C-alpha cells in the first residue's frame, strides 16, 4: 500500500437544519480496505454518496486519486464504484441485459457478463427479469456490476445487507479479490467482526463526526462507551 488515495478535510453535508456530516477529516491509503462503522444515522451513507460524487458537500474539500471532489467529479466517477442500499437495476430487463447495458456504457465487451454472473452464482438466472429476483439476488447483480467496473475505489455501503450466510462469504471473497487487484475498498457495515477481519483501518462515525480512527486489529478491543457488554454500533 502506497500513498493516500483519499484525503478529506472538514467535509460537511446538511439536510435542512440537520448536519448529516460535520467537519469530517480522514485519509485512506491506496490499496487498503477501510471499514466505516457507526450507528444508524451516523453519516456513513452520506459519506459514501459524497465520495462517489452523487451529492456535493456543503463545505470542506477532498481529493480522490488526485482529483478534486467537486471540480473534477467526472474523473472520479470514471474510477469509483458505489454499491448502495438501492440496486438501481432495470426491473424489466434480465440480469444479463442489466450487466450488458453497464458493459456498453463502460466500453467493455459483453463477453465479460456471463463470467461475472457465474462469479455471483446467478448464471442459472441470467435470462430472468430482475423484477422476479429477491432482494439478495439483486444485491448479487449489483456486486457483479461493481466487479464489471474494475474500479480504483469501491464504496460498499452495507454489502452484507439482505444476503444469506452464503452471500456473506461471497462479500468476504469479493473484498479480498478487489484488494488483491490493488483496489481501495471502503465498506460501511454493522458486521464489526467480519469487517474488522477484512479491513486494515477503521473509521467510526458518531452523529456525523469522526469519533475514532485506528487499526482494524484494535477496533474490537477498544473501550466502547454507552454499551456495556456489547457493541455501540
N, C-alpha and C positions, 0 to 999 in steps of 0.2 A: 504494500500500500504506500502510495507516494504522497504528493501534495494534496491540498484540500480541493475537493470538487465543489463543495458548497461553503460559502461564507455569508452568514446572515447577521445583520446588525440592526437591532431595535425594530424588528418587524412588528407591525401592528395592523389590526383589521377590526373595524367596528360594524356592528349590525344595529342600526338605530342608535340607542343610547348605550348599548352593551358592547364592551370591548371583548371580542372573542379571542384576540391575541393582543398582548400589550408588551412592547419592548422585548421581544424575543430575539436573543442573540445566540449563535452557536456556529460550530464548524464541523464539517463532515469530510473525513479523509477519502480520497479516491480509492475505490475498490473495497471499501469497508461495508459491513452490514450494521445498521443502526436501528435499534428498537426505540420507538416513541411510545411511551406509556402515559397513562393518566385516566382519571375518572371520565365518565360520560360528560360531555360539555366542557372538557378542559382545553379544547382547541386543536386537537390532533387533526381532525378532518380539515379544518380551516387552514392549518399549516400546510397540509399536503396540497390543497387546492391553490394556495398561494405559490408554492414551489412549482406546480405544474402550469402556472400562468392562467388557470381557469378564472381566477379572480385577481384583483390588484390590491396591494397593501395601501392602507390609508397613510401610513408613514413608515420610515425605515427603508433599508435597502438590502439587496442580496445579489450575489453572483453565483451562477451555476456553470461550471466549466469555463469560467472567464467571461461569460455573457451576463450582462446586467438584466435583472429580473423583469423590469418593465420595458426599458428601451429596446432590449434585444430578445423579446419574448418569443419571436418566431424561431430564432436559433435554438432556444431552449426546448421548444415544443418538438423540434426535429429529433432530439436526443433523449427525451424524457417520456416515460410511460406511467400512467396513473391507473391503478386498479382501485376503483371507488366502490362505495356502497351500492351504486346503481350500475347495472350492466351496460346500458346504452347500446343494446343489441337491437337489430331489426326483427321485430316479433314475427313477421310473416315470412321471413327468409329462413332457410335451413342453417345449421351450424356451418356447413361447408360454404354456403353462399355468404354468410356474415364474414367469415375469415377471408374469402376471396375478394370481397369489397375492400376490406382493410389492406390486403396484399396489393391490389390495384392502386390504392391511394398512396401506399408507401413505395410503389415502384418495384415490388418484389414478385417473383414468379408464383403463379398459383400452385405450382408443384409442391410448394412447402406446406400447403394447407393440411393435407391428409396426415403427414407425419406429426404435425402439431396436434391434431385431433386424437391421434393414437397416443401421443405423449400424455394427454389429459384424460385418457380412457373413454373417449367419446366417438371412436371411429365407427362403432356399430350404429350410432345415431346421427351420423354425418348428414344424412339427407332428410332428417325430420325437422319440421319447423320449430324454431326456438320457442314459439308460443306453447308448445307441448312439454317444455322442459321444466323440471323442478328448479327451485332457487339454487340448489347446489350445482346442478348441471350448468346453469347459466354462468355461475361463478367459474366453472371449469373452462367454458368457452372464453370468458374474459381473460383467464390466465393464458390460454393459447394465444390470444391477441397480444398480450404483453410480450410473450416469447417471440412472436412474429416481428414485433417492432425492433428487437435487438437493441434495447436502449442503453445509453450510458448511465442513466439514472432510472431506477424503478421505484416508484412510490406505491406501496402496497397497504391500503387502508383496510384494516380488519380482514386480512386474507383468509383467516380460518372461519369467518362467519358463514353460516348456512351449509357448512361442509360436514360430512360424516368422518369417523376416525380414519378411513382410507384417504379421504380428502386432506386431512391434517398431514398425513405422511407425504402426500403429493406436494403440499405447500413447502414442507421442510426440504424436500428434494429439489424443488424449483429454486428456492432461495440459494441453496448450496451450488446449484448449477450456474445461476447468474453470477454469484461471487467468483466461481472458478473461471468464468469468462472475463472477469475484470469489471463487471457491472457493479456500480454502487447501489446498494439496496437500503431503503428506509421502510420499516414496517411498523405500522401502528396496530397495537394489539393489546387485549386484556389477558392473553395467554402468556403470562410472565415467564414461567419456567421454559416453555417451548421457545419463546422469543429470545430469552437470555442464552439458551444453548446454541442459538444460531448467530447471535449478534456479537460484534466486537465492542460496541459502545451503546450507551443508553441515554436518552433524553426523557426526563419526566416533566410533564406539564401539569400545572395546577391553576385553575381559574385563568387560563390564558397566559400564564407566565412560566418561565423555566424554573422549576423547583429544584431540580438536581440533574447533574450530568456526571457520567463516570463510566467505568468499565462494566461490561455486562457481567463479568465474574463477581462483581461486588453488589449488584442490584438486589439479589435475593437475600443477602445477609445484612444489608444496611437497616438501621432502625427506621421504622415507618410509623410516624406519629398518627394517632387517631384511629388505629385499627389493631388493638392489642390482640395478638394471636392470629392475625390474618393479614390480608393484603389491603393496602389503602387505595388500590386502583382496580 
